[in-house]
Amino acid sequence: MNKEIHLVKRPEGTPTDEHIQIVNGEKPSPAEGEVLVQLLYVSVDPYMRGRMNDTKSYIPPFALNEPMAGGVVAEIVESKYDGLNEGDIVTGMLPWKEFSTAQGDQLRKVDPALGPITYSLGILGMPGLTAYFGLMDIGQPKEGETIVVSGAAGAVGTVVAQIGKIVGCRVVGIAGTDDKIDYLKNTLQVDEAINYKTENVADALEKACPDGVDVYFDNVGGDISDAVYPLLNKFARIAQCGAIASYNVPNDQGPRMQMHLIKSSALIKGFTVGDYQDRFQEGFQHLSKWVQEGKLTYEETIQEGFENIPNAFFGLFTGENLGKQLVKVNEPSQK
């Protein structure tokens, strides 16, 4: 049998086991131009919560009673596509199925010389590229400026914080546990780190940002962002990457931000990494260079077992992960 993870009910608040079900399907066979792959690692990401809603967005919603999907690392077990062979490790957007078929030209071969194969789902994949383009293209940081990063201990936030230091900025990270604060300060060497669960964020930000905020990389939204807006400097830039504080809160409302934007002449731009698809190679070159030079480090939180994919996904909304949250399904046949 071939295990699959289906969305069976659309959540109105926080998703739970009643919304996702593991079912048994049949193992498929590849047609010409396709490959059969076996899952090795699965990426779970906050944006998937939006795909559980039947609403218009930048990406289609998950269909009910069909497999959910996302970024994966997989091994080819049978190929009918020139250029990919049995045993090759590939990455792409694939359904949550132990075995699945895919068009060969929709997959990218993973180069193990650049680091662990899981990096293609993290620092050398979607989260790393999101951090790079959001900060460098929208944030446009200048040496000596102050960058605030919400969700700073997550997959994207950790990369943003490090790039901020690479380009010579003062970096203030916001996270939700003492362990994450310790990691930000002592491993990533941010200038200040704020625990939003134990500190008054507005007061802590005023102390941490005595010269105001020039760049805000927002992964969270909600009350944390409400505390940042009054500190925006003239011509500040806000890269609006995520709003996880609101994903499970229907009709979420908050303070109005328009006056703060007007007073500071600030720019706010929402984005997804897909907006930069034609520039991925540029971002990849910078990220891989910094990794090879030891300027970028990366943390992964890895659960094991196909059946634990839903739990890993749910954990994103309670902040259980440090860095990138992955699920290991299988070992490669050749290490």
C-alpha positions as CSV (number, residue, x, y, z in Angstrom):
1,M,0.0,0.0,0.0
2,N,1.0,3.6,-0.5
3,K,0.2,5.9,2.5
4,E,-1.2,9.4,1.7
5,I,-2.2,12.4,3.8
6,H,-5.5,14.0,2.8
7,L,-7.3,17.2,3.8
8,V,-10.7,15.9,4.8
9,K,-12.2,19.0,6.5
10,R,-11.5,22.7,6.2
11,P,-10.5,24.2,9.6
12,E,-12.1,27.5,10.8
13,G,-9.4,28.0,13.5
14,T,-6.3,25.9,14.4
15,P,-6.1,22.7,12.4
16,T,-6.2,19.4,14.3
17,D,-6.3,15.7,13.6
18,E,-10.0,16.0,12.6
19,H,-9.0,17.9,9.5
20,I,-6.2,15.6,8.2
21,Q,-6.4,11.9,7.6
22,I,-3.8,9.3,6.6
23,V,-5.3,6.9,4.0
24,N,-4.0,4.0,1.9
25,G,-3.7,4.4,-1.8
26,E,-2.1,2.5,-4.6
27,K,1.6,2.7,-5.7
28,P,1.6,4.4,-9.1
29,S,3.7,3.7,-12.2
30,P,5.5,6.4,-14.2
31,A,4.4,7.2,-17.8
32,E,6.9,8.4,-20.5
33,G,8.6,11.6,-19.3
34,E,7.8,10.8,-15.7
35,V,9.7,9.4,-12.7
36,L,8.5,7.4,-9.7
37,V,9.9,8.8,-6.5
38,Q,10.0,7.8,-2.8
39,L,9.8,10.4,-0.1
40,L,12.9,11.1,2.0
41,Y,12.1,14.4,3.7
42,V,9.0,16.5,3.8
43,S,8.9,20.2,4.5
44,V,6.0,21.6,6.5
45,D,5.4,25.4,6.2
46,P,3.1,28.0,7.7
47,Y,1.7,29.0,4.3
48,M,0.1,25.6,4.0
49,R,-2.5,26.8,6.5
50,G,-3.8,29.3,4.0
51,R,-4.2,26.5,1.4
52,M,-6.6,24.7,3.7
53,N,-9.1,27.5,3.2
54,D,-11.3,27.5,0.1
55,T,-10.5,31.2,-0.7
56,K,-8.7,33.1,-3.5
57,S,-5.0,33.4,-2.9
58,Y,-1.7,33.4,-4.7
59,I,-1.8,29.6,-4.8
60,P,-4.8,27.3,-5.2
61,P,-6.4,25.7,-2.1
62,F,-5.9,22.1,-1.2
63,A,-8.7,19.9,-2.5
64,L,-10.8,18.0,0.0
65,N,-10.1,14.2,0.1
66,E,-7.0,14.6,-2.0
67,P,-3.3,14.5,-0.9
68,M,-1.8,17.7,0.6
69,A,1.4,18.8,-1.1
70,G,4.6,20.8,-0.5
71,G,8.3,20.9,-0.8
72,V,10.0,17.5,-0.5
73,V,13.3,15.7,-1.1
74,A,12.8,12.4,-2.7
75,E,14.8,9.5,-4.4
76,I,14.0,8.3,-7.9
77,V,13.2,4.6,-7.9
78,E,12.2,4.4,-11.5
79,S,12.7,6.8,-14.4
80,K,11.2,7.2,-17.8
81,Y,12.7,10.7,-18.2
82,D,16.1,11.4,-19.8
83,G,18.4,13.1,-17.5
84,L,17.2,11.6,-14.2
85,N,18.2,8.1,-13.1
86,E,17.4,5.6,-10.4
87,G,19.0,6.7,-7.2
88,D,19.1,10.4,-8.0
89,I,18.1,12.7,-5.2
90,V,15.7,15.4,-6.3
91,T,13.6,18.2,-4.8
92,G,10.3,19.7,-5.9
93,M,6.6,20.3,-5.0
94,L,5.0,16.9,-4.6
95,P,2.0,15.3,-2.8
96,W,2.3,13.9,0.6
97,K,2.4,10.3,-0.6
98,E,5.1,7.7,0.2
99,F,5.5,7.1,-3.5
100,S,4.3,9.4,-6.3
101,T,5.0,10.1,-9.9
102,A,6.1,13.5,-11.4
103,Q,7.1,15.0,-14.6
104,G,10.9,14.9,-14.8
105,D,11.2,18.5,-15.8
106,Q,9.4,19.6,-12.7
107,L,12.1,18.3,-10.4
108,R,15.6,19.6,-9.6
109,K,18.6,17.4,-8.8
110,V,20.1,18.0,-5.4
111,D,23.9,18.6,-5.3
112,P,25.1,16.9,-2.1
113,A,28.4,18.8,-2.4
114,L,26.7,22.0,-1.3
115,G,25.6,20.5,2.1
116,P,23.1,18.0,3.6
117,I,20.3,17.2,1.1
118,T,17.8,18.8,3.5
119,Y,19.4,22.2,2.8
120,S,17.4,22.1,-0.5
121,L,14.3,22.5,1.6
122,G,15.8,25.2,3.9
123,I,18.7,27.5,3.6
124,L,19.3,26.6,-0.1
125,G,15.6,26.3,-0.9
126,M,12.4,28.2,-0.4
127,P,13.1,29.6,3.1
128,G,16.6,30.8,2.2
129,L,15.4,32.4,-1.0
130,T,12.5,34.0,0.8
131,A,14.9,35.6,3.3
132,Y,17.3,36.7,0.7
133,F,14.9,38.5,-1.7
134,G,12.6,39.8,1.1
135,L,15.5,41.5,2.9
136,M,17.8,42.5,0.0
137,D,15.1,43.5,-2.6
138,I,12.4,45.0,-0.4
139,G,14.3,45.8,2.8
140,Q,17.4,47.1,1.0
141,P,19.4,47.2,4.2
142,K,22.3,49.7,4.5
143,E,25.3,49.3,6.8
144,G,24.6,50.7,10.3
145,E,20.8,50.5,9.9
146,T,18.5,48.6,12.4
147,I,16.6,45.5,11.2
148,V,13.9,44.0,13.3
149,V,12.9,40.4,12.5
150,S,9.7,38.8,13.9
151,G,9.7,35.0,14.0
152,A,13.5,35.3,14.1
153,A,14.1,31.7,15.2
154,G,12.2,30.2,12.3
155,A,13.3,28.9,8.9
156,V,13.2,32.3,7.2
157,G,13.9,34.5,10.2
158,T,17.2,32.8,11.1
159,V,18.5,33.5,7.6
160,V,17.3,37.1,7.6
161,A,19.0,37.7,10.9
162,Q,22.3,36.4,9.6
163,I,22.2,38.2,6.3
164,G,21.5,41.4,8.2
165,K,24.7,40.9,10.2
166,I,26.6,40.0,7.0
167,V,25.7,43.4,5.4
168,G,26.7,45.3,8.6
169,C,23.3,46.1,10.2
170,R,22.1,46.1,13.8
171,V,19.7,43.1,14.1
172,V,17.0,42.7,16.7
173,G,15.2,39.3,16.7
174,I,11.9,38.5,18.3
175,A,11.1,34.8,19.3
176,G,9.0,32.9,21.8
177,T,11.2,30.8,24.1
178,D,14.3,31.4,26.2
179,D,16.1,28.6,24.2
180,K,15.4,30.5,21.0
181,I,16.6,33.8,22.5
182,D,19.8,32.1,23.6
183,Y,20.3,30.7,20.1
184,L,19.7,34.1,18.5
185,K,22.2,35.8,20.8
186,N,24.9,33.2,21.2
187,T,24.8,31.3,17.9
188,L,23.5,33.9,15.4
189,Q,25.1,36.8,17.2
190,V,22.1,39.2,16.9
191,D,22.5,42.4,18.8
192,E,19.3,42.1,20.8
193,A,16.7,39.4,21.2
194,I,13.2,39.7,22.7
195,N,11.0,37.0,24.1
196,Y,7.5,38.1,23.2
197,K,5.9,35.6,25.7
198,T,7.8,36.9,28.7
199,E,8.5,40.6,27.9
200,N,6.5,43.7,27.0
201,V,7.4,43.8,23.4
202,A,6.7,47.5,22.9
203,D,9.0,48.5,25.9
204,A,11.6,45.9,24.9
205,L,11.7,47.2,21.3
206,E,12.2,50.8,22.5
207,K,15.2,49.8,24.5
208,A,16.6,47.5,21.7
209,C,16.1,50.1,19.0
210,P,17.2,53.4,20.4
211,D,17.7,54.8,16.9
212,G,14.4,53.5,15.6
213,V,13.7,50.8,13.0
214,D,14.9,51.1,9.4
215,V,13.9,47.6,8.1
216,Y,11.1,45.3,9.5
217,F,11.0,41.8,8.2
218,D,7.6,40.6,9.3
219,N,6.9,36.9,9.5
220,V,4.3,37.1,12.2
221,G,1.9,40.2,12.1
222,G,-0.5,40.6,15.0
223,D,0.4,42.3,18.3
224,I,4.2,42.1,17.6
225,S,3.9,44.2,14.4
226,D,1.6,46.6,16.2
227,A,4.5,47.3,18.6
228,V,7.0,47.8,15.7
229,Y,5.1,50.4,13.6
230,P,5.5,53.4,16.0
231,L,9.3,53.0,15.9
232,L,9.6,53.2,12.1
233,N,12.2,55.7,10.9
234,K,11.8,58.0,7.9
235,F,11.7,55.9,4.7
236,A,11.6,52.6,6.6
237,R,11.0,49.5,4.6
238,I,8.7,46.6,5.7
239,A,9.0,43.2,4.0
240,Q,5.6,41.5,4.7
241,C,6.5,37.8,4.5
242,G,4.0,36.1,6.8
243,A,1.2,36.7,9.4
244,I,1.2,33.5,11.3
245,A,-0.4,35.2,14.3
246,S,-3.6,35.6,12.3
247,Y,-3.7,32.4,10.3
248,N,-5.9,30.6,12.7
249,V,-7.9,33.7,13.8
250,P,-10.9,34.2,11.5
251,N,-11.7,37.9,10.9
252,D,-8.7,39.0,12.9
253,Q,-8.7,42.8,13.7
254,G,-6.0,45.0,15.0
255,P,-4.8,48.7,15.5
256,R,-4.7,50.7,12.3
257,M,-1.2,51.2,10.8
258,Q,-1.8,53.8,8.2
259,M,-0.8,56.8,10.3
260,H,2.5,55.2,11.2
261,L,3.2,54.6,7.5
262,I,2.3,58.2,6.6
263,K,4.4,59.8,9.4
264,S,7.5,57.7,8.4
265,S,7.0,57.7,4.6
266,A,7.5,53.9,5.0
267,L,7.2,51.3,2.3
268,I,5.4,48.1,3.0
269,K,5.3,45.3,0.4
270,G,3.8,41.9,0.7
271,F,5.5,39.2,-1.2
272,T,6.0,35.5,-1.8
273,V,9.1,33.8,-3.0
274,G,7.4,32.9,-6.3
275,D,7.5,36.6,-7.2
276,Y,11.3,36.2,-7.7
277,Q,11.3,33.0,-9.7
278,D,13.2,34.5,-12.6
279,R,16.0,35.5,-10.1
280,F,16.3,32.3,-8.1
281,Q,19.8,31.6,-9.5
282,E,21.0,35.0,-8.2
283,G,19.8,34.2,-4.7
284,F,21.0,30.7,-4.8
285,Q,24.5,31.8,-5.7
286,H,24.7,34.3,-2.8
287,L,23.3,31.8,-0.3
288,S,25.5,28.9,-1.3
289,K,28.6,31.2,-1.3
290,W,27.8,32.3,2.3
291,V,27.2,28.7,3.4
292,Q,30.5,27.6,1.9
293,E,32.3,30.5,3.6
294,G,30.8,29.6,6.9
295,K,28.9,32.9,7.2
296,L,25.5,31.2,7.3
297,T,24.6,28.5,9.7
298,Y,21.3,26.7,9.8
299,E,19.2,24.8,12.3
300,E,16.7,22.1,11.5
301,T,14.1,20.5,13.7
302,I,13.4,17.0,12.3
303,Q,10.7,14.6,13.3
304,E,10.7,11.0,11.9
305,G,8.0,8.9,10.4
306,F,5.4,9.6,7.6
307,E,2.6,9.4,10.2
308,N,4.2,12.4,12.1
309,I,3.8,14.8,9.2
310,P,0.5,16.2,10.6
311,N,2.0,16.7,14.1
312,A,5.0,18.5,12.7
313,F,2.7,20.8,10.7
314,F,0.5,21.5,13.8
315,G,3.6,22.3,15.8
316,L,4.4,25.3,13.6
317,F,1.5,27.2,15.2
318,T,2.8,26.7,18.7
319,G,6.4,27.6,17.9
320,E,7.9,24.2,18.6
321,N,10.5,24.3,15.9
322,L,13.9,26.0,15.9
323,G,14.8,26.8,12.3
324,K,13.4,24.6,9.6
325,Q,10.7,22.0,10.5
326,L,11.2,18.8,8.5
327,V,9.9,15.2,8.7
328,K,12.3,12.4,7.8
329,V,10.4,9.6,6.0
330,N,13.2,7.4,4.6
331,E,16.9,7.2,4.3
332,P,18.5,7.4,0.8
333,S,19.4,4.0,-0.6
334,Q,23.0,5.2,-1.1
335,K,24.5,7.4,1.6
